[in-house]
Amino acid sequence: MQIQLPYGHATLTALLPDDLKVDILEPAEMASIEQPVSSPATIETRALIESAMGSLEEPQRMALILCDVEQWDHAEAAEIMGRSVAATKSLLYRARRALRDRLAEAWDEA
């Protein structure tokens, strides 16, 4: 299995198993990844989501990315993170709640 992490998430590699191949993408590499053409509203929404996700605590962000973005089940994410399934579910719940609150706040301001 192989995953790609943006530069700055390199600290996550310490939490991953040794047999998992991880590519750390430099900012220039991230910019070169082809993105679909989007409307200004979509671009603004994406920026809000990325900002809100970036403000999460690292364990919460990792749980959210592994379970909701990468679609790993709770047991797989727990193993990768070195936590119990219950702790991973708790982190995921708190991450979703924090993300929802931050996005609601940002959209209320707009």
N, C-alpha and C positions, 0 to 999 in steps of 0.2 A: 504494500500500500504506500502511496506517496501523497503528500499534501504540500501546498504552497502557502507560506505565511508572508505577509508584508514585512518589510524591514521594520524594526521596532517591536515586532512580536517575537524576536529571536529568543527572548527569555522563556517563551513557551516551550522551546525545544528541550529544556531541562526537565520538563514534566512528561515528555513523550517517551515511549519505549525506544530502546536502541535500534530495534529492527525496522522502525518506521523511517522511511526516507523523507527528509524534509528539505525543501528548497526555500531559502530565504530570499525574497525578491527585493532588490534595491528599488528606491523610489523611481529611478528611470525605467526599470523593468516594469513596474506597476503601471506607469504611464503608457508603456508601449502595448499593453494588453488591449486588444481591440474591444471597444465598448460599443454597444448599439447606439445609433443616433437617437437622441431623446429630445423631447420638448423642454422648454425652459422650466415648466412646472415640475417635470420629472427630475430634471437635474437638481432643482432646489430641494425637492423631497428627498432625493438620494443624499444630498449634502447634509440635510437635517438628521437623517437616520445614521449616517456615518459619524457625525459629530456626537450624537446621543450615545451610540455604541462605544465610541472612543472615550466617553466620560465614565463608562462603567468600570468597576473594579476589575482587575485582571482575571480573577477566577470566574466572576460572573460573565465577563465577555467571552472567555474561553468556553464555558458551558453553553452559552447562547450560540456561538459560532458552530461548535461541534454538533449540538442537537438540532438547532433550528435552521442553520445555513447549510451545514454539511450533511444533515439528515442522519446522523449516527444515533443509534438507540442509547438509552440511558446507561446501560451496562458497559457498552463500548466507551462512551465518554468518561464514565467513572474510572475505567481501567486506565485510559490515557492520562487522566488527571491525577491518578493515584488517590482517589477518594472512594467512599462508599457510594452505592447507587442512591441511597437516601440523601446523602450530602450533595450529590450532583443534582438531584431533583430540586432540592432546596435552593441551590445556587441558581438554577435555571428559572425557578419561580421568582426569585428576587430580581434576577436580571430582566425578565419580561416585565415585571411590575415597574422597575426603575425606568426601563426604556419607554414604556407606555406613558409614565408620568412626565418624563422629559420631553417626549414628542408632543403630548397634549399641551404642555406649557409653551413649547416653541410655536405650535400652531395657533394657540390663543393670542400670542404676541403678534403674529403676522396679520 
